[in-house]
């Protein structure tokens, strides 16, 4: 039948999705990095594992991956999305402030590590050109594995990111340089160097054009996507920007990860970066898992067992050389000893880009295919043990810092003063923010209407675009560090749901919520609100008070009746919300007391 679906074509997808569904929660339960889990899955179900038994047991075809090349495009997409998400966490201003670390320490780390490893390989008998190629390849560290573990905000994350960023930028020049060292062009290397310069020039022009177009068009593209109120349109726009940027840098001769990083940086300059980060996070995690599975597939237990002494020495040599160089450079550049040591150990493994450089060196005949295969296994082993090295480095660094009487920061050195979080910037939210500003109280606003966000930003309000109906957006607000949560949006169902959810996370956080009426106030109190203010109640009572006075009724009886009605409503809310004491609906003025 035309259009019939072959069930066998879904076997790889079944294995990948099954691995994601089992590995992530299973390893998280034992507080083990899922990086190891994905690599072990690739080792078990890959062509060198159970996949090699498909001929004897055909049913294994449905639970193994026999064609590694079929899933490699998804792995590459995972790395691209990872670099895109890193770009979202940055800005051009922050990147400019990091220029010394990126082009100073980052360049020194790559060159010094590569030189030390190349020297060791040359002493062991490797030819000069081959030693240089292997040294540069093994000096690279894994952006895809390192940054998800440490982020980019902590002292460790900042230092690691600056070096990883330079390595990603240097990948293309390294590949061209190895091509220039190839025996076939050794007699006339000018052509290879000229091609490299042309590529860098084309890449620079492409990046400049992308920056101009991004600044002009991206705010309008995401503004229109946000107005649709459709998450699918917003996600499609985000992925479109990533793919187009990656294709543009690829066509120019640069790495697609440069385009992905640039796309993240451009979107980070818009009001929609938080929402984009939330929308693309699930795809990044799944695609990164696919990449790690392909790393596991490159391992063959039989080969490892047959050559374990030499493989062990090679892994230890690379790890030791990179740790010493990285830690020393960071320490002499001003980093604390604990931070320098932790980053050194963290960055000591080879990278997924090492595999690319190894293939290039082998194709240029700088190293033998058997040599490239050996170091590919070393690279895969190094990626597998990176989470273990990260834990070892962290523990040693903490002991060192404690011995020196200093405290190693866990998450970030950037102290963020506690602020009130205001959800919604309509007429009520704007008035609340104006009063907070008048009394010099720090606050941040979250609003889902892009037009309101744009207007508020022009007026100078600290406002973020985001949909708090999604749990991921609430996570980004770090409510555990907030002084208060103020709900001003006119959505009774969402306000109750948010109150219940946040109260479960942060039991002591003051939650002040706008209520439509007394019934809604009772629901908010039952959900855990600290205070609920029924807007219709106070406006109705004030209107009645004004009308009675204008009709000639004495002020005393009017105030008494208003008090009584408010007290009756307090009791009604108390009973409906099953509260121990009745809530305060409004603070009394001094002239009302008595």
C-alpha positions as CSV (number, residue, x, y, z in Angstrom):
1,X,0.0,0.0,0.0
2,X,1.3,3.4,-0.9
3,X,2.5,5.4,2.1
4,X,2.7,2.3,4.3
5,X,4.9,2.8,7.4
6,X,7.7,0.3,8.0
7,X,7.7,-0.4,11.8
8,X,11.4,-1.3,11.6
9,X,12.2,2.4,10.8
10,X,11.0,3.3,14.3
11,X,13.4,1.0,16.1
12,X,16.1,3.6,16.6
13,X,13.6,6.2,17.8
14,X,12.2,3.6,20.2
15,X,15.6,3.0,21.7
16,X,16.5,6.7,22.0
17,X,13.2,7.7,23.6
18,X,13.2,4.7,25.8
19,X,16.7,5.5,27.0
20,X,15.7,9.1,27.7
21,X,12.7,7.9,29.7
22,X,14.6,5.4,31.7
23,X,18.1,6.8,32.1
24,X,17.3,10.3,33.2
25,X,14.9,9.5,36.1
26,X,16.8,6.3,37.0
27,X,20.2,7.9,37.4
28,X,18.7,11.0,39.0
29,X,17.3,8.9,41.7
30,X,20.8,7.8,42.7
31,X,22.2,11.3,42.1
32,X,24.4,10.1,39.2
33,X,24.9,12.3,36.1
34,X,22.7,11.1,33.2
35,X,25.7,11.7,31.0
36,X,27.2,8.4,32.1
37,X,23.8,6.7,31.6
38,X,23.4,7.8,28.0
39,X,27.0,6.7,27.2
40,X,26.4,3.3,28.8
41,X,23.2,2.9,26.8
42,X,25.1,3.7,23.6
43,X,27.7,1.1,24.6
44,X,25.1,-1.5,25.3
45,X,22.8,-1.1,22.4
46,X,25.3,0.1,19.7
47,X,26.9,-1.8,16.9
48,X,29.7,-3.1,19.1
49,X,27.3,-4.2,21.9
50,X,24.0,-6.0,21.5
51,X,23.7,-4.6,17.9
52,X,26.4,-7.0,16.9
53,X,24.1,-9.9,17.8
54,X,21.2,-8.9,15.5
55,X,22.3,-11.5,12.9
56,X,21.9,-14.3,15.5
57,X,18.9,-12.9,17.3
58,X,16.8,-10.8,14.8
59,X,14.4,-9.6,17.6
60,X,17.3,-7.5,19.0
61,X,16.9,-5.2,16.0
62,X,14.0,-3.5,17.7
63,X,15.9,-2.7,20.9
64,X,19.4,-1.9,19.5
65,X,20.9,0.7,17.1
66,X,22.8,-1.1,14.3
67,X,23.3,2.0,12.1
68,X,25.2,4.7,14.0
69,X,25.2,7.1,11.0
70,X,21.4,7.3,11.1
71,X,21.3,9.1,14.4
72,X,24.4,11.3,14.1
73,X,22.4,14.2,12.6
74,X,20.3,14.3,15.7
75,X,23.5,14.3,17.8
76,X,24.8,17.3,15.9
77,X,21.5,19.0,16.5
78,X,21.9,18.4,20.2
79,X,25.3,20.2,20.3
80,X,23.9,23.0,18.2
81,X,21.0,23.5,20.6
82,X,23.3,23.4,23.5
83,X,25.5,26.2,22.1
84,X,22.3,28.1,21.3
85,X,21.1,27.8,24.9
86,X,24.5,29.0,26.1
87,X,24.2,32.1,23.9
88,X,20.8,32.8,25.5
89,X,22.5,33.0,28.9
90,X,25.0,35.6,27.6
91,X,24.8,39.0,26.1
92,X,27.2,41.0,23.9
93,X,28.0,43.2,26.9
94,X,28.9,40.3,29.1
95,X,30.9,38.6,26.2
96,X,32.9,41.8,25.8
97,X,33.7,41.9,29.5
98,X,35.0,38.3,29.0
99,X,37.3,39.1,26.1
100,X,40.5,38.9,28.3
101,X,39.6,35.5,29.6
102,X,38.4,34.1,26.2
103,X,41.4,35.3,24.1
104,X,43.9,35.4,26.9
105,X,43.5,32.4,29.2
106,X,41.4,30.5,26.7
107,X,44.0,30.8,24.0
108,X,46.9,30.0,26.4
109,X,45.1,26.9,27.7
110,X,44.6,25.5,24.2
111,X,48.1,26.2,22.9
112,X,49.9,25.2,26.1
113,X,47.9,22.0,26.6
114,X,48.3,21.1,23.0
115,X,52.1,21.8,23.1
116,X,52.6,19.7,26.2
117,X,50.7,16.7,24.9
118,X,52.4,17.0,21.5
119,X,55.8,17.1,23.2
120,X,55.0,13.9,25.1
121,X,53.8,12.1,21.9
122,X,56.9,13.3,20.0
123,X,59.1,11.8,22.7
124,X,57.2,8.5,22.3
125,X,58.0,8.4,18.6
126,X,55.1,10.2,16.9
127,X,56.2,12.3,13.9
128,X,56.2,16.1,14.4
129,X,53.1,16.9,12.3
130,X,51.2,14.0,13.7
131,X,52.2,15.0,17.3
132,X,50.9,18.6,16.6
133,X,47.6,17.3,15.2
134,X,47.1,14.9,18.1
135,X,48.1,17.5,20.7
136,X,45.6,20.1,19.4
137,X,42.9,17.5,19.1
138,X,43.3,16.2,22.7
139,X,43.7,19.7,24.1
140,X,40.0,20.4,23.2
141,X,37.4,20.0,26.0
142,X,33.8,19.1,25.8
143,X,31.3,22.0,25.8
144,X,28.4,19.6,25.5
145,X,29.3,17.7,28.6
146,X,31.0,20.3,30.8
147,X,28.7,23.3,30.7
148,X,25.4,21.4,31.6
149,X,27.1,20.3,34.8
150,X,28.5,23.7,35.9
151,X,26.5,26.4,34.0
152,X,28.0,29.8,33.1
153,X,27.2,31.8,36.2
154,X,29.5,30.3,38.9
155,X,33.2,31.1,39.2
156,X,33.9,27.6,37.9
157,X,31.4,27.9,35.1
158,X,32.7,31.3,33.9
159,X,36.3,30.1,33.8
160,X,35.4,26.9,31.9
161,X,33.1,28.7,29.5
162,X,35.8,31.3,28.5
163,X,38.2,28.5,27.5
164,X,35.5,26.4,25.9
165,X,34.3,29.4,23.8
166,X,37.8,30.0,22.5
167,X,38.2,26.3,21.6
168,X,34.9,26.4,19.6
169,X,36.0,29.5,17.8
170,X,39.5,27.9,17.1
171,X,38.1,24.7,15.6
172,X,38.0,25.9,12.0
173,X,41.5,27.4,12.0
174,X,42.8,24.1,13.6
175,X,41.2,22.0,10.8
176,X,42.7,24.3,8.1
177,X,46.1,24.3,9.7
178,X,46.1,20.5,9.7
179,X,45.2,20.5,6.1
180,X,48.1,22.8,5.4
181,X,50.5,20.4,7.2
182,X,49.3,17.5,5.0
183,X,52.1,15.9,3.0
184,X,50.2,16.5,-0.3
185,X,50.5,20.3,0.2
186,X,53.8,20.4,2.1
187,X,55.6,21.6,-1.0
188,X,53.2,24.5,-1.6
189,X,51.3,25.3,1.6
190,X,50.4,28.8,0.5
191,X,47.2,27.5,-1.1
192,X,45.9,26.0,2.1
193,X,46.8,29.0,4.2
194,X,45.1,31.3,1.6
195,X,42.0,29.2,1.7
196,X,41.9,29.5,5.5
197,X,42.2,33.3,5.3
198,X,39.4,33.4,2.7
199,X,37.2,31.3,4.9
200,X,37.8,33.5,7.9
201,X,37.1,36.6,5.9
202,X,33.8,35.1,4.5
203,X,32.9,34.1,8.0
204,X,33.6,37.6,9.4
205,X,31.4,39.2,6.8
206,X,28.6,36.6,7.4
207,X,28.7,37.2,11.1
208,X,28.5,41.0,10.6
209,X,25.5,40.7,8.3
210,X,23.8,38.3,10.8
211,X,24.3,40.8,13.6
212,X,22.7,43.6,11.6
213,X,19.8,41.6,10.4
214,X,19.2,40.0,13.8
215,X,19.1,43.4,15.6
216,X,16.6,44.7,13.0
217,X,14.3,41.7,12.4
218,X,14.4,39.4,15.5
219,X,12.4,41.7,17.9
220,X,9.6,42.0,15.3
221,X,9.6,38.2,14.5
222,X,9.3,37.2,18.2
223,X,6.9,40.0,18.9
224,X,4.5,38.7,16.2
225,X,5.0,35.1,17.4
226,X,4.2,36.2,21.0
227,X,1.0,37.9,19.9
228,X,-0.4,34.7,18.5
229,X,-0.3,33.3,22.1
230,X,0.6,30.0,20.5
231,X,3.6,28.1,22.0
232,X,4.0,26.2,18.7
233,X,4.5,29.4,16.7
234,X,7.0,30.7,19.2
235,X,8.9,27.4,19.2
236,X,9.0,27.3,15.4
237,X,10.4,30.8,15.2
238,X,13.1,29.9,17.7
239,X,14.2,26.8,15.9
240,X,14.0,28.6,12.6
241,X,16.5,31.3,13.8
242,X,18.9,28.6,15.1
243,X,18.8,26.5,12.0
244,X,19.2,29.5,9.6
245,X,22.1,30.9,11.7
246,X,23.9,27.6,11.7
247,X,23.4,27.1,8.0
248,X,24.7,30.6,7.3
249,X,28.0,30.0,9.2
250,X,28.3,26.5,7.6
251,X,28.0,28.0,4.1
252,X,30.6,30.6,5.0
253,X,33.0,27.8,6.0
254,X,32.7,28.2,9.7
255,X,31.4,25.6,12.2
256,X,27.5,25.5,12.6
257,X,28.0,25.8,16.4
258,X,29.3,29.3,15.9
259,X,26.0,30.2,14.2
260,X,24.0,28.6,17.0
261,X,26.0,30.6,19.6
262,X,25.5,33.8,17.7
263,X,21.7,33.1,17.4
264,X,21.5,32.7,21.1
265,X,23.4,36.0,21.7
266,X,21.2,37.9,19.3
267,X,18.0,36.6,21.0
268,X,19.5,37.3,24.4
269,X,19.4,41.0,23.5
270,X,15.6,40.9,23.0
271,X,12.8,40.8,25.6
272,X,12.0,37.2,24.7
273,X,15.1,35.3,25.7
274,X,13.6,33.8,28.8
275,X,10.6,32.4,27.0
276,X,12.8,31.0,24.1
277,X,15.1,29.3,26.7
278,X,12.1,27.6,28.3
279,X,10.6,26.5,25.0
280,X,13.8,25.0,23.6
281,X,15.1,23.3,26.8
282,X,13.3,19.9,26.3
283,X,14.6,19.5,22.7
284,X,18.2,20.4,23.8
285,X,18.1,17.8,26.5
286,X,16.8,15.0,24.3
287,X,19.2,15.9,21.4
288,X,22.1,16.0,23.8
289,X,21.2,12.6,25.0
290,X,21.3,11.3,21.4
291,X,24.8,12.8,21.1
292,X,26.0,11.0,24.2
293,X,24.5,7.7,22.9
294,X,26.6,8.1,19.8
295,X,29.7,8.6,22.0
296,X,28.9,5.3,23.7
297,X,28.6,3.5,20.4
298,X,32.2,4.4,19.6
299,X,33.3,2.2,22.5
300,X,34.0,-1.5,22.0
301,X,34.5,-3.4,25.3
302,X,36.5,-6.1,23.5
303,X,39.0,-3.7,22.1
304,X,39.2,-1.9,25.5
305,X,39.9,-5.1,27.4
306,X,42.5,-6.1,24.8
307,X,44.4,-2.8,25.1
308,X,43.5,-1.6,28.6
309,X,47.1,-0.9,29.8
310,X,47.9,1.5,26.9
311,X,44.5,3.0,27.0
312,X,44.7,3.6,30.7
313,X,48.1,5.3,30.4
314,X,46.9,7.5,27.5
315,X,43.8,8.6,29.4
316,X,45.8,9.4,32.5
317,X,48.5,11.2,30.5
318,X,45.9,13.5,28.8
319,X,44.0,14.2,32.0
320,X,47.1,15.0,34.0
321,X,48.7,17.3,31.3
322,X,45.5,19.3,30.8
323,X,44.8,19.6,34.6
324,X,48.3,20.9,35.3
325,X,48.2,23.4,32.4
326,X,44.7,24.7,33.0
327,X,45.0,25.0,36.8
328,X,48.3,26.8,36.6
329,X,47.1,29.3,34.0
330,X,44.0,30.1,36.0
331,X,45.9,30.4,39.3
332,X,48.5,32.8,37.8
333,X,45.6,34.8,36.2
334,X,44.1,35.5,39.6
335,X,41.7,32.7,40.3
336,X,41.5,31.1,43.7
337,X,43.4,27.9,44.2
338,X,40.2,25.8,44.6
339,X,38.6,27.2,41.6
340,X,41.7,26.8,39.4
341,X,42.1,23.2,40.5
342,X,38.4,22.3,40.0
343,X,38.3,23.8,36.5
344,X,41.6,22.1,35.7
345,X,40.2,18.6,36.5
346,X,36.8,19.4,34.9
347,X,38.4,20.4,31.6
348,X,40.9,17.5,31.5
349,X,39.0,15.2,29.3
350,X,39.0,15.3,25.5
351,X,36.0,16.6,23.5
352,X,33.4,15.6,21.0
353,X,35.2,18.0,18.6
354,X,38.4,15.9,19.3
355,X,36.8,13.3,17.1
356,X,36.5,15.8,14.2
357,X,40.1,16.9,14.5
358,X,41.3,13.3,14.7
359,X,39.4,12.5,11.5
360,X,40.9,15.5,9.8
361,X,44.4,14.6,10.8
362,X,43.9,11.0,9.5
363,X,42.5,12.3,6.2
364,X,45.5,14.6,5.9
365,X,47.8,11.5,6.4
366,X,49.3,13.2,9.5
367,X,48.5,10.1,11.6
368,X,47.8,6.5,10.7
369,X,44.1,5.2,10.7
370,X,45.0,2.8,13.6
371,X,46.4,5.7,15.6
372,X,43.2,7.8,15.0
373,X,41.1,4.8,16.1
374,X,43.1,4.4,19.3
375,X,42.7,8.0,20.3
376,X,39.0,7.9,19.4
377,X,38.6,5.3,22.0
378,X,40.6,7.4,24.5
379,X,38.3,10.3,23.7
380,X,35.2,8.3,24.3
381,X,36.5,7.0,27.6
382,X,37.4,10.5,28.6
383,X,33.9,11.8,27.9
384,X,32.5,8.9,29.9
385,X,34.5,9.7,33.0
386,X,34.0,13.5,32.8
387,X,31.2,13.5,35.4
388,X,33.4,11.4,37.8
389,X,36.3,13.8,37.2
390,X,33.9,16.8,37.9
391,X,32.9,15.3,41.3
392,X,36.5,14.5,42.2
393,X,37.6,18.0,41.3
394,X,34.8,19.6,43.2
395,X,35.5,17.6,46.4
396,X,39.2,18.2,46.3
397,X,38.7,21.9,45.6
398,X,36.3,22.2,48.5
399,X,38.7,20.6,50.9
400,X,41.5,22.9,49.7
401,X,39.4,26.0,50.1
402,X,38.3,25.0,53.6
403,X,41.9,24.3,54.5
404,X,42.8,27.8,53.4
405,X,39.9,29.2,55.3
406,X,37.9,30.3,52.3
407,X,34.5,29.3,51.1
408,X,34.0,27.9,47.6
409,X,30.8,29.4,46.1
410,X,28.3,26.7,45.0
411,X,26.3,28.5,42.4
412,X,27.3,32.1,41.7
413,X,29.5,34.9,42.8
414,X,27.0,37.4,41.6
415,X,25.0,38.5,44.6
416,X,21.4,39.2,43.7
417,X,19.5,41.2,46.3
418,X,16.1,39.8,47.2
419,X,13.3,41.5,45.3
420,X,9.5,41.3,45.1
421,X,8.2,39.5,42.1
422,X,5.1,41.0,40.5
423,X,3.1,38.8,38.1
424,X,1.0,40.9,35.6
425,X,1.4,44.5,34.5
426,X,-2.2,45.6,33.9
427,X,-3.8,48.6,35.6
428,X,-3.5,46.9,39.0
429,X,0.0,45.7,38.5
430,X,1.3,49.0,37.2
431,X,-0.1,50.8,40.3
432,X,1.5,48.3,42.6
433,X,4.9,48.7,40.9
434,X,4.6,52.5,41.0
435,X,4.1,52.3,44.8
436,X,7.0,49.9,45.2
437,X,9.1,52.3,43.2
438,X,8.0,55.2,45.3
439,X,9.1,53.5,48.5
440,X,12.4,52.3,46.9
441,X,11.5,48.6,47.0
442,X,13.3,46.4,44.5
443,X,10.9,44.4,42.2
444,X,10.8,42.5,38.9
445,X,7.7,42.1,36.8
446,X,6.6,39.2,34.6
447,X,4.1,39.8,31.8
448,X,2.9,37.7,28.9
449,X,1.7,40.5,26.6
450,X,4.6,41.5,24.3
451,X,3.1,45.0,23.6
452,X,2.8,45.7,27.4
453,X,6.3,44.5,27.9
454,X,7.7,46.8,25.2
455,X,5.8,49.8,26.6
456,X,6.9,49.0,30.1
457,X,10.6,48.7,29.1
458,X,10.4,52.0,27.3
459,X,9.0,53.5,30.6
460,X,11.9,52.1,32.5
461,X,10.2,49.3,34.5
462,X,12.2,46.1,35.2
463,X,10.0,43.6,33.3
464,X,10.4,40.2,31.7
465,X,8.4,38.6,29.0
466,X,7.2,35.1,30.0
467,X,4.2,32.8,30.6
468,X,4.0,31.9,34.3
469,X,1.6,29.1,33.5
470,X,4.6,27.0,32.6
471,X,6.6,25.5,35.5
472,X,9.9,26.2,33.7
473,X,9.2,29.9,33.7
474,X,8.5,29.9,37.4
475,X,11.8,28.1,38.0
476,X,13.7,30.8,36.3
477,X,12.3,33.4,38.7
478,X,14.1,31.9,41.7
479,X,11.2,32.5,44.1
480,X,13.2,30.9,46.9
481,X,15.3,34.1,46.9
482,X,12.3,36.5,46.5
483,X,11.0,38.8,49.3
484,X,7.4,38.5,48.2
485,X,5.2,37.3,45.3
486,X,2.4,39.7,44.2
487,X,-0.2,38.3,41.8
488,X,-2.1,41.1,40.0
489,X,-3.3,39.3,36.9
490,X,-7.0,39.1,36.2
491,X,-7.1,35.3,35.8
492,X,-8.7,33.7,38.9
493,X,-8.0,30.1,37.9
494,X,-4.3,30.7,37.1
495,X,-3.8,32.8,40.3
496,X,-5.2,30.0,42.5
497,X,-3.0,27.4,40.7
498,X,0.1,29.6,41.0
499,X,-0.5,30.2,44.7
500,X,-0.9,26.5,45.4
501,X,2.2,25.5,43.4
502,X,4.5,28.2,44.8
503,X,3.3,27.6,48.4
504,X,4.3,24.0,48.0
505,X,7.8,25.1,46.9
506,X,8.4,28.0,49.2
507,X,6.4,27.6,52.4
508,X,7.5,30.9,54.0
509,X,7.2,33.2,51.0
510,X,4.6,36.0,51.4
511,X,2.0,35.7,48.6
512,X,-0.2,38.7,48.1
513,X,-2.9,38.0,45.5
514,X,-5.6,40.1,43.7
515,X,-9.0,38.5,44.1
516,X,-12.1,39.2,42.1
517,X,-14.6,38.7,44.9
518,X,-14.9,37.1,48.3
519,X,-15.4,33.6,46.9
520,X,-12.2,33.9,44.9
521,X,-10.4,35.3,48.0
522,X,-11.5,32.2,49.9
523,X,-10.0,29.9,47.2
524,X,-6.7,31.9,47.3
525,X,-6.5,31.6,51.1
526,X,-7.2,27.9,50.9
527,X,-4.4,27.5,48.3
528,X,-2.0,29.2,50.6
529,X,-2.1,33.0,50.0
530,X,-0.8,35.2,52.8
531,X,-3.2,38.0,51.8
532,X,-6.0,38.1,49.2
533,X,-7.5,41.5,48.3
534,X,-11.0,41.3,46.8
535,X,-11.1,44.3,44.4
536,X,-14.9,44.3,44.0
537,X,-15.5,44.3,47.7
538,X,-13.5,47.5,48.6
539,X,-14.8,49.4,45.5
540,X,-18.4,48.4,46.4
541,X,-18.0,49.4,50.0
542,X,-16.4,52.8,49.1
543,X,-19.1,53.5,46.6
544,X,-21.9,52.7,49.1
545,X,-20.2,54.8,51.8
546,X,-19.9,57.8,49.4
547,X,-23.5,57.4,48.3
548,X,-24.9,57.2,51.8
549,X,-23.0,60.3,53.0
550,X,-24.2,62.3,49.9
551,X,-27.7,61.2,50.7
552,X,-27.5,62.8,54.1
553,X,-26.9,59.8,56.4
554,X,-24.6,60.6,59.3
555,X,-21.0,59.5,59.0
556,X,-21.0,57.4,62.3
557,X,-23.8,55.0,61.3
558,X,-22.4,54.7,57.8
559,X,-18.9,53.7,59.1
560,X,-20.5,51.3,61.6
561,X,-22.5,49.6,58.9
562,X,-19.4,49.4,56.6
563,X,-17.5,47.8,59.5
564,X,-20.2,45.3,60.1
565,X,-20.5,44.3,56.4
566,X,-16.8,43.9,56.2
567,X,-16.8,41.7,59.4
568,X,-19.5,39.5,58.0
569,X,-17.6,39.0,54.8
570,X,-14.4,38.2,56.7
571,X,-16.3,35.5,58.6
572,X,-17.7,34.1,55.3
573,X,-14.2,33.9,53.8
574,X,-12.9,32.3,57.0
575,X,-15.6,29.6,56.8
576,X,-15.2,29.0,53.1
577,X,-11.4,28.7,53.3
578,X,-11.5,26.7,56.5
579,X,-9.2,29.2,58.2
580,X,-8.5,29.3,61.9
581,X,-8.8,33.1,62.0
582,X,-10.6,35.5,59.8
583,X,-8.4,37.4,57.3
584,X,-7.9,41.1,57.2
585,X,-9.6,42.5,54.2
586,X,-8.2,46.1,54.7
587,X,-6.1,47.9,57.2
588,X,-8.1,50.3,59.2
589,X,-7.4,54.0,59.2
590,X,-6.7,55.7,62.5
591,X,-10.0,57.5,62.4
592,X,-11.8,54.2,61.9
593,X,-10.4,52.6,65.0
594,X,-12.7,52.5,68.0
